[in-house]
Amino acid sequence: MKRRWLLAGLGTMTVIGVVWSTGAKQEEETRYETYVEDTYGENVDVTLRRDWKMGGYAAEFTLTSPELAGDYWAETYGSDESIHDDVLEHVWQQEAEDTVKERLKQLDLLTEAETVRASIASGVDEEYETTLTPTPTSVFDVESKEFLDVSIMFHEKWSNTDAQKERMLGVIRALEDDVYSIHFSFDGTPNEDDDFTERYMNVSHDSFPGEPAMHELQTIDDLNRHDRLYGFDEATFIYDYHFDGTKYEE
């Protein structure tokens, strides 16, 4: 008899737990759906997943308006239990890639086949308190040079020529007022698995060891004084190289 009562009690507790869990999940669904509608003007169905890092649930949702079309996530964190999403990050990233590529193409600094990628620091929308509705605010209307990173892939092998250096300097001058850092890569065969032949250089507004600041690179002589590239290496994964291809020894 005791065993029967014990099993019955456990069954009742399980049912209550399921009801509570289902009720909490439905409340979260409603809360996230209301947030999306209030923020972006779209009535969406959200998909919840357990947010093990922050606790509770995170939401995945899809927007369909022309300006914001895409798949996004939202999560709850902070002492005020506020909701944060990656919509602005996504929109700004796409705008930056399209704008930078078009600008460099018009200046004959990039071809149609060559690549631009942009990176936006997660959470930058909270820092800059930018509103996306009804029209997304441009990334270039805020202090983009404080956080916007771009990567430029040239479809050519690094050959240590003045023409290549002039091209890099041209890109720096074209973008330095709008971006925080530029990652250059020289890849002669971009669609092949040959990472060991690629060469890279990073420049930013701030100067770091092995990476010059943009303002320090005004001429080819400035680049030659820097004389350092990066590349993958089979033994060490990443290695420093001189412009002439020899390895850089400290």
Phi and psi restraints in degrees (value plus and minus 20) as a CYANA .aco file:
   2 LYS   PHI     -80.0   -40.0
   2 LYS   PSI     -59.4   -19.4
   3 ARG   PHI     -83.4   -43.4
   3 ARG   PSI     -58.9   -18.9
   4 ARG   PHI     -85.7   -45.7
   4 ARG   PSI     -62.9   -22.9
   5 TRP   PHI     -85.7   -45.7
   5 TRP   PSI     -56.8   -16.8
   6 LEU   PHI     -84.1   -44.1
   6 LEU   PSI     -65.2   -25.2
   7 LEU   PHI     -84.8   -44.8
   7 LEU   PSI     -59.5   -19.5
   8 ALA   PHI     -84.2   -44.2
   8 ALA   PSI     -60.6   -20.6
   9 GLY   PHI     -84.4   -44.4
   9 GLY   PSI     -61.9   -21.9
  10 LEU   PHI     -83.5   -43.5
  10 LEU   PSI     -60.1   -20.1
  11 GLY   PHI     -82.5   -42.5
  11 GLY   PSI     -61.1   -21.1
  12 THR   PHI     -84.7   -44.7
  12 THR   PSI     -61.9   -21.9
  13 MET   PHI     -83.4   -43.4
  13 MET   PSI     -59.1   -19.1
  14 THR   PHI     -83.2   -43.2
  14 THR   PSI     -64.2   -24.2
  15 VAL   PHI     -81.3   -41.3
  15 VAL   PSI     -64.9   -24.9
  16 ILE   PHI     -81.3   -41.3
  16 ILE   PSI     -62.4   -22.4
  17 GLY   PHI     -81.6   -41.6
  17 GLY   PSI     -61.6   -21.6
  18 VAL   PHI     -84.2   -44.2
  18 VAL   PSI     -63.1   -23.1
  19 VAL   PHI     -81.7   -41.7
  19 VAL   PSI     -67.4   -27.4
  20 TRP   PHI     -79.9   -39.9
  20 TRP   PSI     -64.8   -24.8
  21 SER   PHI     -82.7   -42.7
  21 SER   PSI     -64.5   -24.5
  22 THR   PHI     -84.2   -44.2
  22 THR   PSI     -61.0   -21.0
  23 GLY   PHI     -84.1   -44.1
  23 GLY   PSI     -63.1   -23.1
  24 ALA   PHI     -84.2   -44.2
  24 ALA   PSI     -58.3   -18.3
  25 LYS   PHI     -86.6   -46.6
  25 LYS   PSI     -61.2   -21.2
  26 GLN   PHI     -84.8   -44.8
  26 GLN   PSI     -58.5   -18.5
  27 GLU   PHI     -82.4   -42.4
  27 GLU   PSI     -61.2   -21.2
  28 GLU   PHI     -86.7   -46.7
  28 GLU   PSI     -61.2   -21.2
  29 GLU   PHI     -77.2   -37.2
  29 GLU   PSI     -67.5   -27.5
  30 THR   PHI     -83.0   -43.0
  30 THR   PSI     -61.7   -21.7
  31 ARG   PHI     -83.1   -43.1
  31 ARG   PSI     -65.1   -25.1
  32 TYR   PHI     -88.6   -48.6
  32 TYR   PSI     -61.5   -21.5
  33 GLU   PHI     -82.2   -42.2
  33 GLU   PSI     -59.4   -19.4
  34 THR   PHI     -85.0   -45.0
  34 THR   PSI     -61.4   -21.4
  35 TYR   PHI     -79.9   -39.9
  35 TYR   PSI     -67.5   -27.5
  36 VAL   PHI     -82.7   -42.7
  36 VAL   PSI     -64.0   -24.0
  37 GLU   PHI     -85.0   -45.0
  37 GLU   PSI     -62.9   -22.9
  38 ASP   PHI     -87.1   -47.1
  38 ASP   PSI     -54.8   -14.8
  39 THR   PHI    -106.0   -66.0
  39 THR   PSI     -62.3   -22.3
  40 TYR   PHI    -139.1   -99.1
  40 TYR   PSI     -18.3    21.7
  41 GLY   PHI      51.7    91.7
  41 GLY   PSI       1.1    41.1
  42 GLU   PHI    -143.2  -103.2
  42 GLU   PSI     116.1   156.1
  43 ASN   PHI    -108.8   -68.8
  43 ASN   PSI      86.9   126.9
  44 VAL   PHI    -142.1  -102.1
  44 VAL   PSI     140.1   180.1
  45 ASP   PHI    -118.3   -78.3
  45 ASP   PSI     110.7   150.7
  46 VAL   PHI    -122.1   -82.1
  46 VAL   PSI     131.3   171.3
  47 THR   PHI    -129.3   -89.3
  47 THR   PSI     103.5   143.5
  48 LEU   PHI    -115.3   -75.3
  48 LEU   PSI     125.2   165.2
  49 ARG   PHI    -155.9  -115.9
  49 ARG   PSI     134.1   174.1
  50 ARG   PHI     -85.7   -45.7
  50 ARG   PSI     109.2   149.2
  51 ASP   PHI    -120.5   -80.5
  51 ASP   PSI      68.1   108.1
  52 TRP   PHI     -88.1   -48.1
  52 TRP   PSI     -46.2    -6.2
  53 LYS   PHI     -94.5   -54.5
  53 LYS   PSI     -67.2   -27.2
  54 MET   PHI    -115.6   -75.6
  54 MET   PSI     -36.1     3.9
  55 GLY   PHI      69.0   109.0
  55 GLY   PSI     132.0   172.0
  56 GLY   PHI      57.9    97.9
  56 GLY   PSI    -166.4  -126.4
  57 TYR   PHI    -139.8   -99.8
  57 TYR   PSI     127.1   167.1
  58 ALA   PHI    -130.1   -90.1
  58 ALA   PSI     137.7   177.7
  59 ALA   PHI    -138.9   -98.9
  59 ALA   PSI     124.2   164.2
  60 GLU   PHI    -136.8   -96.8
  60 GLU   PSI     117.5   157.5
  61 PHE   PHI    -172.1  -132.1
  61 PHE   PSI     144.8   184.8
  62 THR   PHI    -143.1  -103.1
  62 THR   PSI     110.7   150.7
  63 LEU   PHI    -123.6   -83.6
  63 LEU   PSI     127.7   167.7
  64 THR   PHI    -140.3  -100.3
  64 THR   PSI     -27.7    12.3
  65 SER   PHI     -83.7   -43.7
  65 SER   PSI     129.0   169.0
  66 PRO   PHI     -74.4   -34.4
  66 PRO   PSI     -57.4   -17.4
  67 GLU   PHI     -94.5   -54.5
  67 GLU   PSI     -47.8    -7.8
  68 LEU   PHI    -143.2  -103.2
  68 LEU   PSI      -9.8    30.2
  69 ALA   PHI     -74.8   -34.8
  69 ALA   PSI     108.3   148.3
  70 GLY   PHI     136.8   176.8
  70 GLY   PSI     155.1   195.1
  71 ASP   PHI    -121.4   -81.4
  71 ASP   PSI     116.1   156.1
  72 TYR   PHI    -157.8  -117.8
  72 TYR   PSI     151.6   191.6
  73 TRP   PHI    -150.3  -110.3
  73 TRP   PSI     139.4   179.4
  74 ALA   PHI    -162.2  -122.2
  74 ALA   PSI     126.7   166.7
  75 GLU   PHI    -164.3  -124.3
  75 GLU   PSI     144.0   184.0
  76 THR   PHI    -128.9   -88.9
  76 THR   PSI     106.2   146.2
  77 TYR   PHI    -179.9  -139.9
  77 TYR   PSI     149.0   189.0
  78 GLY   PHI      80.1   120.1
  78 GLY   PSI     139.0   179.0
  79 SER   PHI     -83.6   -43.6
  79 SER   PSI     -43.8    -3.8
  80 ASP   PHI    -113.9   -73.9
  80 ASP   PSI     -12.6    27.4
  81 GLU   PHI      36.5    76.5
  81 GLU   PSI      15.7    55.7
  82 SER   PHI     -99.0   -59.0
  82 SER   PSI     137.1   177.1
  83 ILE   PHI    -116.1   -76.1
  83 ILE   PSI     117.6   157.6
  84 HIS   PHI    -149.1  -109.1
  84 HIS   PSI     125.5   165.5
  85 ASP   PHI    -154.7  -114.7
  85 ASP   PSI     155.4   195.4
  86 ASP   PHI    -128.9   -88.9
  86 ASP   PSI       0.8    40.8
  87 VAL   PHI     -85.1   -45.1
  87 VAL   PSI     -71.0   -31.0
  88 LEU   PHI     -81.9   -41.9
  88 LEU   PSI     -61.8   -21.8
  89 GLU   PHI     -77.3   -37.3
  89 GLU   PSI     -64.5   -24.5
  90 HIS   PHI     -86.1   -46.1
  90 HIS   PSI     -66.7   -26.7
  91 VAL   PHI     -83.9   -43.9
  91 VAL   PSI     -65.3   -25.3
  92 TRP   PHI     -84.5   -44.5
  92 TRP   PSI     -58.9   -18.9
  93 GLN   PHI     -81.6   -41.6
  93 GLN   PSI     -66.3   -26.3
  94 GLN   PHI     -85.2   -45.2
  94 GLN   PSI     -61.7   -21.7
  95 GLU   PHI     -82.0   -42.0
  95 GLU   PSI     -63.2   -23.2
  96 ALA   PHI     -83.0   -43.0
  96 ALA   PSI     -65.1   -25.1
  97 GLU   PHI     -81.6   -41.6
  97 GLU   PSI     -65.9   -25.9
  98 ASP   PHI     -85.7   -45.7
  98 ASP   PSI     -63.9   -23.9
  99 THR   PHI     -88.3   -48.3
  99 THR   PSI     -65.8   -25.8
 100 VAL   PHI     -83.8   -43.8
 100 VAL   PSI     -63.4   -23.4
 101 LYS   PHI     -83.4   -43.4
 101 LYS   PSI     -64.4   -24.4
 102 GLU   PHI     -84.2   -44.2
 102 GLU   PSI     -59.9   -19.9
 103 ARG   PHI     -83.0   -43.0
 103 ARG   PSI     -65.4   -25.4
 104 LEU   PHI     -89.8   -49.8
 104 LEU   PSI     -53.8   -13.8
 105 LYS   PHI     -84.3   -44.3
 105 LYS   PSI     -63.6   -23.6
 106 GLN   PHI     -84.1   -44.1
 106 GLN   PSI     -48.3    -8.3
 107 LEU   PHI    -109.6   -69.6
 107 LEU   PSI     -13.4    26.6
 108 ASP   PHI      37.5    77.5
 108 ASP   PSI      14.9    54.9
 109 LEU   PHI    -124.9   -84.9
 109 LEU   PSI     -26.3    13.7
 110 LEU   PHI    -171.5  -131.5
 110 LEU   PSI     123.7   163.7
 111 THR   PHI    -115.4   -75.4
 111 THR   PSI     147.7   187.7
 112 GLU   PHI     -79.9   -39.9
 112 GLU   PSI     -56.6   -16.6
 113 ALA   PHI     -96.3   -56.3
 113 ALA   PSI     -42.0    -2.0
 114 GLU   PHI     -97.3   -57.3
 114 GLU   PSI     142.1   182.1
 115 THR   PHI    -135.6   -95.6
 115 THR   PSI     122.0   162.0
 116 VAL   PHI    -143.0  -103.0
 116 VAL   PSI     111.5   151.5
 117 ARG   PHI    -145.8  -105.8
 117 ARG   PSI     124.9   164.9
 118 ALA   PHI    -143.3  -103.3
 118 ALA   PSI     129.0   169.0
 119 SER   PHI    -150.5  -110.5
 119 SER   PSI     107.6   147.6
 120 ILE   PHI    -132.8   -92.8
 120 ILE   PSI     110.6   150.6
 121 ALA   PHI     -82.0   -42.0
 121 ALA   PSI     110.2   150.2
 122 SER   PHI     -81.5   -41.5
 122 SER   PSI     116.5   156.5
 123 GLY   PHI      69.0   109.0
 123 GLY   PSI     -17.7    22.3
 124 VAL   PHI     -86.0   -46.0
 124 VAL   PSI     -43.2    -3.2
 125 ASP   PHI     -85.5   -45.5
 125 ASP   PSI     -55.7   -15.7
 126 GLU   PHI     -88.3   -48.3
 126 GLU   PSI     -59.7   -19.7
 127 GLU   PHI     -83.2   -43.2
 127 GLU   PSI     -58.7   -18.7
 128 TYR   PHI    -120.3   -80.3
 128 TYR   PSI     -21.6    18.4
 129 GLU   PHI      27.3    67.3
 129 GLU   PSI      31.2    71.2
 130 THR   PHI    -116.8   -76.8
 130 THR   PSI     115.8   155.8
 131 THR   PHI    -115.7   -75.7
 131 THR   PSI     117.4   157.4
 132 LEU   PHI    -119.1   -79.1
 132 LEU   PSI     -32.2     7.8
 133 THR   PHI    -126.6   -86.6
 133 THR   PSI     123.0   163.0
 134 PRO   PHI    -103.6   -63.6
 134 PRO   PSI     -34.9     5.1
 135 THR   PHI    -140.8  -100.8
 135 THR   PSI     112.3   152.3
 136 PRO   PHI     -78.6   -38.6
 136 PRO   PSI     115.6   155.6
 137 THR   PHI     -94.0   -54.0
 137 THR   PSI     120.4   160.4
 138 SER   PHI     -90.9   -50.9
 138 SER   PSI     122.9   162.9
 139 VAL   PHI     -82.7   -42.7
 139 VAL   PSI     -46.2    -6.2
 140 PHE   PHI    -105.4   -65.4
 140 PHE   PSI     -20.2    19.8
 141 ASP   PHI    -110.0   -70.0
 141 ASP   PSI     -26.7    13.3
 142 VAL   PHI    -136.7   -96.7
 142 VAL   PSI    -191.3  -151.3
 143 GLU   PHI    -101.0   -61.0
 143 GLU   PSI      47.1    87.1
 144 SER   PHI     -80.5   -40.5
 144 SER   PSI     -50.4   -10.4
 145 LYS   PHI     -88.7   -48.7
 145 LYS   PSI     -26.6    13.4
 146 GLU   PHI    -109.6   -69.6
 146 GLU   PSI     -33.3     6.7
 147 PHE   PHI    -168.5  -128.5
 147 PHE   PSI     -32.9     7.1
 148 LEU   PHI    -105.1   -65.1
 148 LEU   PSI      99.7   139.7
 149 ASP   PHI    -130.5   -90.5
 149 ASP   PSI     115.7   155.7
 150 VAL   PHI    -146.4  -106.4
 150 VAL   PSI     129.4   169.4
 151 SER   PHI    -138.3   -98.3
 151 SER   PSI     111.6   151.6
 152 ILE   PHI    -136.3   -96.3
 152 ILE   PSI     101.2   141.2
 153 MET   PHI    -126.6   -86.6
 153 MET   PSI      95.5   135.5
 154 PHE   PHI    -107.7   -67.7
 154 PHE   PSI     113.2   153.2
 155 HIS   PHI    -108.7   -68.7
 155 HIS   PSI      42.2    82.2
 156 GLU   PHI    -173.8  -133.8
 156 GLU   PSI     134.5   174.5
 157 LYS   PHI     -99.7   -59.7
 157 LYS   PSI     120.1   160.1
 158 TRP   PHI     -83.9   -43.9
 158 TRP   PSI     104.8   144.8
 159 SER   PHI    -145.9  -105.9
 159 SER   PSI     -14.6    25.4
 160 ASN   PHI      42.0    82.0
 160 ASN   PSI      17.6    57.6
 161 THR   PHI    -119.0   -79.0
 161 THR   PSI     137.5   177.5
 162 ASP   PHI     -83.3   -43.3
 162 ASP   PSI     -53.7   -13.7
 163 ALA   PHI     -82.3   -42.3
 163 ALA   PSI     -61.3   -21.3
 164 GLN   PHI     -86.1   -46.1
 164 GLN   PSI     -59.2   -19.2
 165 LYS   PHI     -89.3   -49.3
 165 LYS   PSI     -58.4   -18.4
 166 GLU   PHI     -83.3   -43.3
 166 GLU   PSI     -56.8   -16.8
 167 ARG   PHI     -84.8   -44.8
 167 ARG   PSI     -63.2   -23.2
 168 MET   PHI     -83.1   -43.1
 168 MET   PSI     -64.4   -24.4
 169 LEU   PHI     -82.4   -42.4
 169 LEU   PSI     -57.6   -17.6
 170 GLY   PHI     -83.1   -43.1
 170 GLY   PSI     -61.0   -21.0
 171 VAL   PHI     -85.1   -45.1
 171 VAL   PSI     -62.9   -22.9
 172 ILE   PHI     -79.9   -39.9
 172 ILE   PSI     -67.6   -27.6
 173 ARG   PHI     -83.9   -43.9
 173 ARG   PSI     -53.8   -13.8
 174 ALA   PHI     -93.3   -53.3
 174 ALA   PSI     -45.5    -5.5
 175 LEU   PHI    -137.0   -97.0
 175 LEU   PSI     -32.8     7.2
 176 GLU   PHI     -81.7   -41.7
 176 GLU   PSI     -44.6    -4.6
 177 ASP   PHI    -100.7   -60.7
 177 ASP   PSI     -31.6     8.4
 178 ASP   PHI    -140.0  -100.0
 178 ASP   PSI     -33.9     6.1
 179 VAL   PHI    -148.1  -108.1
 179 VAL   PSI     135.7   175.7
 180 TYR   PHI    -103.5   -63.5
 180 TYR   PSI     -62.2   -22.2
 181 SER   PHI    -163.7  -123.7
 181 SER   PSI     136.7   176.7
 182 ILE   PHI    -148.7  -108.7
 182 ILE   PSI     107.7   147.7
 183 HIS   PHI    -127.1   -87.1
 183 HIS   PSI      91.4   131.4
 184 PHE   PHI    -111.4   -71.4
 184 PHE   PSI     119.5   159.5
 185 SER   PHI    -156.0  -116.0
 185 SER   PSI     120.9   160.9
 186 PHE   PHI    -134.2   -94.2
 186 PHE   PSI      92.4   132.4
 187 ASP   PHI    -152.1  -112.1
 187 ASP   PSI      85.6   125.6
 188 GLY   PHI     -88.8   -48.8
 188 GLY   PSI     -46.1    -6.1
 189 THR   PHI    -151.2  -111.2
 189 THR   PSI      58.9    98.9
 190 PRO   PHI     -86.6   -46.6
 190 PRO   PSI     -38.4     1.6
 191 ASN   PHI    -121.5   -81.5
 191 ASN   PSI      -5.9    34.1
 192 GLU   PHI    -138.3   -98.3
 192 GLU   PSI     137.2   177.2
 193 ASP   PHI    -106.2   -66.2
 193 ASP   PSI      58.2    98.2
 194 ASP   PHI    -157.5  -117.5
 194 ASP   PSI      27.8    67.8
 195 ASP   PHI     -76.8   -36.8
 195 ASP   PSI     -47.6    -7.6
 196 PHE   PHI     -87.8   -47.8
 196 PHE   PSI     -35.1     4.9
 197 THR   PHI    -116.8   -76.8
 197 THR   PSI     -27.8    12.2
 198 GLU   PHI    -100.3   -60.3
 198 GLU   PSI     133.9   173.9
 199 ARG   PHI    -151.6  -111.6
 199 ARG   PSI     127.8   167.8
 200 TYR   PHI    -154.2  -114.2
 200 TYR   PSI     136.7   176.7
 201 MET   PHI    -167.6  -127.6
 201 MET   PSI     120.5   160.5
 202 ASN   PHI    -135.8   -95.8
 202 ASN   PSI     115.8   155.8
 203 VAL   PHI    -153.1  -113.1
 203 VAL   PSI     131.1   171.1
 204 SER   PHI    -171.2  -131.2
 204 SER   PSI     158.6   198.6
 205 HIS   PHI     -88.5   -48.5
 205 HIS   PSI     -51.3   -11.3
 206 ASP   PHI    -119.8   -79.8
 206 ASP   PSI     132.6   172.6
 207 SER   PHI    -115.2   -75.2
 207 SER   PSI     111.0   151.0
 208 PHE   PHI    -143.5  -103.5
 208 PHE   PSI     139.6   179.6
 209 PRO   PHI     -74.5   -34.5
 209 PRO   PSI     102.6   142.6
 210 GLY   PHI      61.5   101.5
 210 GLY   PSI     -25.3    14.7
 211 GLU   PHI    -149.2  -109.2
 211 GLU   PSI      91.2   131.2
 212 PRO   PHI     -95.4   -55.4
 212 PRO   PSI     135.5   175.5
 213 ALA   PHI     -98.5   -58.5
 213 ALA   PSI     134.4   174.4
 214 MET   PHI     -77.8   -37.8
 214 MET   PSI     -62.7   -22.7
 215 HIS   PHI     -86.8   -46.8
 215 HIS   PSI     -37.6     2.4
 216 GLU   PHI    -101.1   -61.1
 216 GLU   PSI     -29.9    10.1
 217 LEU   PHI    -134.1   -94.1
 217 LEU   PSI      71.3   111.3
 218 GLN   PHI    -129.4   -89.4
 218 GLN   PSI     -46.3    -6.3
 219 THR   PHI    -154.8  -114.8
 219 THR   PSI     150.6   190.6
 220 ILE   PHI     -81.9   -41.9
 220 ILE   PSI     -57.5   -17.5
 221 ASP   PHI     -80.1   -40.1
 221 ASP   PSI     -57.2   -17.2
 222 ASP   PHI     -82.7   -42.7
 222 ASP   PSI     -63.0   -23.0
 223 LEU   PHI     -83.8   -43.8
 223 LEU   PSI     -62.4   -22.4
 224 ASN   PHI     -84.0   -44.0
 224 ASN   PSI     -53.4   -13.4
 225 ARG   PHI     -88.6   -48.6
 225 ARG   PSI     -52.8   -12.8
 226 HIS   PHI     -87.8   -47.8
 226 HIS   PSI     -72.1   -32.1
 227 ASP   PHI      26.6    66.6
 227 ASP   PSI      28.3    68.3
 228 ARG   PHI    -166.5  -126.5
 228 ARG   PSI     110.5   150.5
 229 LEU   PHI    -145.5  -105.5
 229 LEU   PSI     148.2   188.2
 230 TYR   PHI    -135.9   -95.9
 230 TYR   PSI     138.2   178.2
 231 GLY   PHI    -185.6  -145.6
 231 GLY   PSI     138.1   178.1
 232 PHE   PHI     -93.2   -53.2
 232 PHE   PSI     128.0   168.0
 233 ASP   PHI    -157.1  -117.1
 233 ASP   PSI     114.8   154.8
 234 GLU   PHI     -79.9   -39.9
 234 GLU   PSI     -51.2   -11.2
 235 ALA   PHI    -107.9   -67.9
 235 ALA   PSI     -61.6   -21.6
 236 THR   PHI    -133.4   -93.4
 236 THR   PSI     -18.8    21.2
 237 PHE   PHI      53.7    93.7
 237 PHE   PSI     -71.5   -31.5
 238 ILE   PHI    -152.0  -112.0
 238 ILE   PSI     120.9   160.9
 239 TYR   PHI    -166.3  -126.3
 239 TYR   PSI     136.0   176.0
 240 ASP   PHI    -115.5   -75.5
 240 ASP   PSI     122.3   162.3
 241 TYR   PHI    -150.7  -110.7
 241 TYR   PSI     127.8   167.8
 242 HIS   PHI     -92.2   -52.2
 242 HIS   PSI     142.9   182.9
 243 PHE   PHI     -78.3   -38.3
 243 PHE   PSI     -48.3    -8.3
 244 ASP   PHI    -103.6   -63.6
 244 ASP   PSI     -17.4    22.6
 245 GLY   PHI      79.1   119.1
 245 GLY   PSI     -32.2     7.8
 246 THR   PHI     -96.8   -56.8
 246 THR   PSI     131.6   171.6
 247 LYS   PHI     -91.1   -51.1
 247 LYS   PSI     125.8   165.8
 248 TYR   PHI    -107.7   -67.7
 248 TYR   PSI     101.0   141.0
 249 GLU   PHI    -129.1   -89.1
 249 GLU   PSI     109.6   149.6
